[in-house]
Amino acid sequence: MSVKRLLAAIFLLAVTLGVAAPDAARKPVVIAPGVTVAGINIGGLTSEPARTRIEKMFARPLPLRYGEKRWRISPRYLGTSAAVDDAVAQALRSPPRARLPLRVSETRPRIRRYVQRLDRLFSREPISSAVVGVQDGRPVFSEAKPGLAVRRREMTNAIAYMLETNRRLEIPLLTQPVEPEVTPENYGPVVVIMRESKRLTLFDGPRAVRTFRIATGTAEYPTPVGNFSIATKQRDPWWIPPPDSEWAKDAKPIPPGPGNPLGTRWMGLTAPLVGIHGTPDAASIGYSASHGCIRMRVPEAEALFNEVEVGTPVLIAPA
């Protein structure tokens, strides 16, 4: 090789190295010290490590709690996404110690559906009081128990807030009690009949309102004992002979009027062929005189008729 060619090769190599050297020495762009995104410190990192750190922090599951139960739910499951690339790009342009937000897109319908699912899992219906029997001449009620419902709106907002702010504080399940519709205090009318004592008492829940003297069934046709209710109410009823009754086989129906054995009011019970009614035979009150029905004086039967409804409990005790 001639000296001229050697010098040309050296010159060409020098020029090539002179152009390439600045590129080879160029340092990667680093985020300024102290820069945070949604509280995540990414200062001193390049773009890819910064993106990985933000994504990892955002993907943390959200903890929830109800009593002793604890569980976690993924932001992705709730349809939530974060603008990580935009945050990293902004961080690369920011001065030291800049505090940047992380834009989060949450889907409220997805969160609401999840909260509805929690409501189905943890809610319970209230239990109203019911009449269960008689004790010492008074109605006995079952205990009313409150229910539980998830506060859907507040729970949805709490979850959305944690996702939007990239916080992962434990959220207690937000609930509220649901009061039962019926308690002993607001139960309404209850009729208690003490068969042998020939006494009928109208109660308003646990409170006695009025007591009436009555007639009940004979030994041959006793008034049944048990928990019944009023099945039908009739003003000025017809008396219809009970079917298949030996004592009434030749009797004819009797229209409303002074001679009607049912008086002016009939309150039929769920006990077959048994009811509470007025009687024109006031002398029978206080005795076992009927064919199973409960007889009252006509004005008192009319008063009771106005206080009870179809479905009112009628409790008949033997005492």
Secondary structure, 3 states (H helix, E strand, C coil): CCHHHHHHHHHHHHHHHHHHHHHHHCCCCCCCCCCEECCEECCCCCHHHHHHHHHHHHCCCEEEEECCEEEEECCCCCCCEECHHHHHHHHHCCCCCCEECCCEECCHHHHHHHHHHHHHHHCECCECCCEEEEECCEEEECCCECEEEECHHHHHHHHHHHHHCCCCCCEECCEEEECCCCCHHHCCEEEEEECCCCEEEEEECCEEEEEEECEEECCCCCCCCEEEEEEEEEECCCECCCCCCHHHCCCCCECCCCCCCCCCEEEEECCCCCEEEEECCHHHCCCEEECCCEEEEHHHHHHHHHHCCCCCEEEEECC
